[in-house]
Amino acid sequence: MNPAATKDALAQLDNLLAASNQSWLFGAGISLDAGIPLMEPLTDRVFTMAETEGEPNDIKVLQFVKSQLSDDSHIEHILSQLGDHRAIADRSKDKTVIFDSVTLSVDELDKLHQKILTWIAETIRWGYKPANPSVGPEVIGTHANRIVVIYHHSAFFSALFNRSQAGIAERRRAVRLFTTNYDTLLEDALALGGLSYWDGFSGGAVAYRSHRYGDEEPNLRDRAHVIKLHGSIDWHLGEDERVWRVRDGDLYPKKISRVLIYPQSTKYLATQRDPFAAQFDLFRRSLGAREENLLATCGYSFGDEHINQEIELALQRPENKTTVLAFAQSLNPTLQKWRKGPWGKRVYVITEDGLYVGADGPHSPPTAPAKRDWWTFAGVTKMLNSGAEACAL
């Protein structure tokens, strides 16, 4: 590549990272080093818990449902499939559905669904590291032996707010932090860093959902807005149909279910109801901003088609001024399509093989066989601290 073009591309990347109007979209990849598993090992862990802690039929139903899905399906897809079976059972005459040799009623399906959510929440809350030949044996976090750490998230926010955003805090909007993760590391790291944030709830340690679909985003001069697109391990639905954010172990308010998983295949109904409807409304508004706007992604694998569609629909509007910075290990079909599309010049992809700007690239490729790590959560943090040009040396 032309050295001058590469230098210009890296300078543009630095300018974008310092933009005053910016949003981030995070996925499971940013919590991996914190001790929280990706979807595949999380799914395996849930199956193990179903076998060891559940009723005998629990694992049979899970295995049957998994056998109905594609090989790359994970626990969210399985929950969605169970949701579809529940809808079928609810419409049937005898209110049951058959999973191979097991027949479950609607109530039994609801109980299994809740057990799965609890197993997911426990795994994410206390942490889990699957066995890995290059890292070591399996490590299971428990209430008494927690393995989730937060310093990666704290380092990122220190870099984002104390360096990249230094000097412009008074004239910029809150940085919007969209995430598909259920863990609370973003909120915890912001609080530990003394950074004020809004998350749609009002109250204290126990809080109620006060933001509703259609409400304006508040302008309280908070440093960040945390918008959890797929729910959270500390969200619960109360008896009064209100959504609560509740501490672990609290006996109040009385909960009827854990609002945790965004049900993908049943999203047509679910996304029209709060809190998920409101979360996606905020996402659409952010993407549809009429002024210059940045959406950076990190740890997000572009595997959620409903989110990809929101981004693509916004970017293809002629008046849209959003630029996408995608920190990803490599190009994937979605990013390939976007960067070569009519608005591809507003798509930057930072990979282990270099920087792509629209159809151009890779700029600053590593010397083979080395790979660049600037696409990782730690790599992004380093880039915010030191600048893209320094990371490209």
C-alpha positions in Angstrom: 0.0 0.0 0.0 1.0 3.6 -0.5 2.8 4.8 2.7 1.1 8.2 2.5 -2.3 6.6 2.2 -1.6 4.3 5.1 -0.4 7.2 7.3 -3.6 9.2 6.3 -5.8 6.2 7.2 -4.2 5.8 10.6 -4.6 9.5 11.3 -8.2 9.3 10.3 -8.6 6.3 12.7 -7.2 8.4 15.5 -9.5 11.3 14.8 -12.5 9.0 14.8 -11.6 7.5 18.1 -11.5 11.0 19.6 -14.9 11.9 18.0 -17.2 13.8 20.4 -20.3 11.9 19.3 -19.6 8.2 19.6 -21.1 4.9 20.5 -19.7 1.5 21.1 -21.2 -1.9 20.5 -19.7 -4.7 22.6 -20.0 -8.4 22.4 -19.0 -11.4 24.4 -15.3 -11.1 23.3 -14.6 -8.2 25.6 -15.5 -10.3 28.7 -13.5 -13.4 27.8 -10.3 -12.3 29.5 -12.4 -11.3 32.5 -13.3 -15.0 33.1 -16.7 -15.1 31.3 -17.0 -17.7 28.6 -18.0 -17.2 25.0 -21.3 -18.7 23.8 -20.1 -22.2 22.8 -18.4 -23.0 26.2 -21.3 -21.3 28.0 -23.6 -23.7 26.2 -21.5 -26.7 27.1 -21.5 -25.5 30.7 -25.3 -25.2 30.8 -25.6 -28.7 29.4 -23.3 -30.0 32.2 -25.3 -28.2 34.8 -28.6 -29.6 33.4 -27.2 -33.1 33.6 -25.8 -32.7 37.1 -28.2 -30.3 38.8 -31.4 -30.6 36.8 -34.3 -33.1 36.6 -33.6 -36.3 34.4 -35.7 -34.9 31.6 -33.9 -31.6 31.4 -30.8 -32.8 29.6 -33.0 -35.0 27.4 -35.0 -32.1 26.2 -31.9 -29.9 25.7 -30.2 -32.5 23.7 -33.3 -33.1 21.6 -33.7 -29.4 20.9 -30.0 -29.0 20.1 -30.3 -31.8 17.6 -33.0 -29.9 15.8 -30.7 -26.9 15.2 -27.7 -26.2 13.1 -24.3 -27.3 14.4 -23.2 -23.7 15.3 -26.3 -23.1 17.5 -25.7 -22.0 21.0 -27.8 -21.6 24.2 -29.6 -18.4 23.0 -30.8 -20.3 20.0 -31.9 -23.2 22.2 -33.9 -20.9 24.4 -35.5 -19.4 21.3 -36.4 -22.9 20.1 -37.9 -23.7 23.5 -39.9 -20.5 23.3 -41.3 -21.6 20.0 -42.3 -25.0 21.4 -43.9 -23.2 24.3 -46.0 -21.1 21.9 -47.1 -24.3 20.1 -48.0 -26.0 23.4 -50.0 -23.0 24.5 -52.1 -23.2 21.3 -52.6 -26.9 21.5 -55.7 -28.6 23.0 -53.9 -30.4 25.8 -51.3 -27.6 26.4 -48.3 -30.0 26.0 -45.5 -30.5 23.5 -43.4 -33.7 22.9 -39.6 -33.7 22.8 -38.8 -37.2 21.4 -39.7 -39.4 24.5 -40.5 -36.5 26.9 -43.8 -34.7 27.1 -43.8 -31.3 28.9 -46.7 -29.1 29.8 -46.5 -25.3 29.4 -45.8 -24.9 33.1 -43.0 -27.5 32.9 -41.5 -25.7 29.9 -41.6 -22.4 31.8 -39.8 -24.0 34.7 -37.1 -25.5 32.5 -36.7 -22.1 30.8 -36.1 -20.5 34.2 -33.6 -23.1 35.3 -31.6 -22.5 32.1 -31.6 -18.8 32.8 -30.4 -19.4 36.3 -27.6 -21.7 35.1 -26.5 -19.0 32.6 -26.6 -16.3 35.3 -24.6 -18.3 37.8 -21.9 -19.1 35.2 -21.6 -15.5 34.1 -21.7 -14.1 37.7 -19.0 -16.3 39.1 -17.1 -17.1 35.9 -16.0 -20.2 34.0 -13.0 -21.1 31.9 -13.2 -24.3 29.8 -10.2 -26.6 29.6 -7.7 -25.4 27.1 -4.4 -27.2 26.1 -2.6 -23.8 25.9 -4.1 -22.3 29.0 -4.9 -25.1 31.5 -7.6 -27.2 33.0 -11.2 -26.2 33.4 -11.9 -23.6 36.1 -15.4 -23.2 37.5 -16.1 -20.0 39.5 -18.4 -20.3 42.5 -20.0 -18.0 45.0 -17.1 -18.8 47.4 -14.4 -18.8 44.7 -15.2 -16.1 42.1 -12.9 -15.9 39.1 -14.3 -12.9 37.2 -11.9 -9.9 37.1 -12.6 -6.3 36.0 -9.2 -4.7 35.3 -9.5 -5.0 31.5 -12.8 -3.1 31.6 -11.4 -0.5 34.0 -8.3 0.0 31.8 -10.5 0.5 28.7 -12.6 3.2 30.4 -9.5 4.9 31.7 -8.1 5.0 28.2 -11.4 6.1 26.7 -12.4 8.9 29.1 -9.0 10.0 30.5 -7.0 10.0 27.3 -9.0 9.7 24.1 -11.8 11.9 25.3 -9.7 14.2 27.4 -10.4 17.9 26.9 -13.7 17.4 25.2 -15.9 16.1 28.0 -17.5 19.5 28.4 -18.7 19.6 24.8 -19.6 16.1 24.0 -22.6 13.9 24.6 -22.5 10.9 26.8 -20.7 8.0 25.1 -23.3 5.3 24.4 -22.2 1.8 25.3 -24.4 -0.8 23.7 -23.8 -4.4 24.7 -25.1 -7.8 24.0 -23.5 -9.1 27.2 -25.5 -10.1 30.3 -22.6 -9.4 32.7 -22.4 -6.2 34.8 -18.7 -5.5 34.1 -19.4 -2.3 32.1 -21.5 -0.8 34.9 -19.1 -1.9 37.6 -16.0 -0.6 35.9 -17.7 2.8 35.2 -18.6 3.1 38.9 -15.1 2.0 40.1 -13.6 4.7 37.8 -15.9 7.4 39.3 -17.6 7.8 35.9 -21.3 8.7 36.1 -23.6 6.7 33.8 -27.3 6.2 33.0 -28.8 2.8 32.3 -32.5 3.4 32.2 -33.1 2.6 35.8 -33.8 4.8 38.8 -33.1 4.1 42.4 -30.1 2.8 44.3 -28.7 -0.8 44.7 -32.3 -1.9 44.1 -33.7 0.1 41.1 -36.7 0.1 38.9 -36.8 0.5 35.2 -37.9 4.2 34.6 -37.1 4.5 30.9 -39.8 3.4 28.5 -40.1 3.0 24.8 -40.4 6.4 23.1 -39.0 8.4 26.0 -36.2 10.9 25.2 -32.7 9.9 26.2 -31.9 12.0 29.3 -29.3 14.8 29.0 -27.9 14.7 32.6 -24.3 15.2 31.6 -23.4 11.7 32.5 -20.2 10.4 31.0 -21.8 7.3 29.6 -25.2 5.6 28.8 -25.2 1.8 29.2 -27.8 0.1 27.0 -27.9 -3.6 27.3 -29.6 -5.0 24.2 -30.0 -8.5 25.4 -30.8 -8.0 29.1 -28.7 -8.5 32.2 -28.1 -11.0 34.9 -29.5 -8.5 37.5 -32.7 -7.7 35.7 -35.8 -9.3 37.0 -39.5 -9.1 36.3 -41.5 -8.4 39.4 -45.0 -9.4 40.4 -46.1 -6.0 39.5 -44.9 -6.5 35.9 -42.2 -3.9 36.5 -38.6 -4.6 35.6 -36.2 -4.3 38.5 -32.4 -4.3 38.9 -31.7 -6.3 42.0 -28.6 -7.4 43.9 -27.7 -11.0 44.2 -29.4 -12.7 47.1 -32.0 -10.1 47.8 -35.4 -11.5 48.7 -37.2 -8.3 47.6 -38.9 -7.3 45.4 -40.6 -10.6 44.8 -39.6 -11.9 41.4 -41.6 -14.0 39.0 -38.9 -14.4 36.4 -35.4 -13.3 35.4 -35.4 -10.9 32.4 -32.2 -12.1 30.9 -32.2 -13.3 27.4 -33.4 -11.5 24.3 -35.4 -14.2 22.7 -34.2 -14.2 19.1 -36.6 -16.3 17.2 -39.6 -14.9 19.1 -38.3 -11.4 18.9 -41.2 -10.2 16.8 -43.3 -10.2 19.9 -40.7 -9.6 22.5 -39.0 -6.6 20.8 -42.3 -4.7 20.8 -42.3 -4.8 24.6 -40.2 -3.0 27.1 -37.4 -3.2 28.1 -36.1 -4.6 24.9 -38.2 -2.3 22.7 -36.8 0.7 24.4 -33.2 -0.5 24.1 -33.4 -1.1 20.4 -35.2 2.2 20.0 -32.1 3.9 21.5 -29.9 1.9 19.2 -31.8 3.1 16.1 -31.8 6.7 17.3 -28.1 6.6 17.8 -27.5 5.1 14.3 -29.9 7.5 12.7 -28.2 10.7 14.1 -28.2 13.4 11.4 -24.8 14.8 12.5 -21.4 13.1 12.3 -21.5 10.0 14.4 -19.2 7.1 15.2 -20.1 3.5 16.0 -17.2 1.3 17.1 -17.6 -2.4 17.7 -15.3 -4.6 19.9 -15.8 -8.3 20.9 -18.8 -8.4 18.6 -18.8 -11.3 16.1 -21.6 -9.9 13.8 -23.5 -13.1 14.5 -26.7 -11.3 15.6 -28.5 -10.7 12.3 -31.2 -8.4 13.9 -28.4 -6.0 15.1 -26.5 -6.2 11.8 -29.8 -5.3 10.0 -30.3 -2.2 12.2 -26.8 -1.0 11.3 -27.1 -1.7 7.6 -30.5 0.0 7.4 -29.1 3.1 9.0 -26.0 3.3 7.0 -27.7 2.9 3.6 -29.8 6.0 4.1 -28.3 8.8 2.0 -28.4 11.4 4.8 -26.7 9.1 7.3 -23.4 10.3 8.6 -22.4 7.3 10.8 -18.9 5.8 10.5 -18.3 2.3 11.6 -15.1 1.1 13.2 -15.2 -2.6 13.5 -12.5 -4.2 15.6 -12.6 -7.8 14.5 -10.1 -10.6 14.2 -10.7 -10.9 10.5 -13.0 -9.9 7.7 -16.3 -11.8 7.8 -19.1 -11.9 5.2 -21.0 -9.0 6.8 -18.0 -6.7 6.9 -16.9 -7.7 3.4 -20.4 -6.7 2.1 -20.4 -3.4 4.0 -16.9 -2.2 3.1 -17.5 -2.9 -0.6 -21.0 -1.3 -0.6 -21.9 2.2 -1.8 -21.2 3.6 1.7 -18.2 1.4 2.2 -15.8 4.4 2.7 -17.5 4.9 6.1 -16.5 1.4 7.2 -13.1 0.9 8.9 -12.2 -2.7 9.8 -9.2 -3.2 12.1 -8.1 -6.9 11.9 -5.1 -9.0 12.8 -4.1 -8.6 9.1 -4.2 -4.8 9.0 -6.6 -1.9 8.6 -9.2 -1.9 5.8 -10.9 1.4 4.8 -13.8 0.7 2.5 -12.5 -1.4 -0.3 -8.9 -0.4 0.4 -6.5 -2.4 2.5 -5.0 -3.9 4.3 -3.0 -0.9 5.5 -0.2 -1.6 7.9 -0.2 -5.4 7.5 2.1 -7.2 10.0 5.2 -9.0 8.9 4.3 -12.6 8.3 3.8 -14.9 10.2 3.0 -12.3 12.9 -0.5 -11.0 13.5 -1.7 -7.7 15.0 -3.5 -7.7 18.3 -5.1 -4.3 17.9 -8.5 -5.8 17.3 -8.7 -7.3 20.8 -10.2 -5.5 23.8 -6.7 -5.0 25.2 -5.5 -3.9 21.8 -8.2 -1.3 21.5 -7.3 0.0 25.0 -3.7 0.3 23.9 -4.8 2.2 20.7 -6.9 4.6 22.8 -3.9 5.2 25.0 -1.1 5.4 22.4 -2.8 6.1 19.1 -3.2 4.0 15.9 0.1 5.0 14.4 2.0 3.9 17.5 0.2 0.6 17.5 1.1 0.1 13.8 4.9 0.3 14.4 
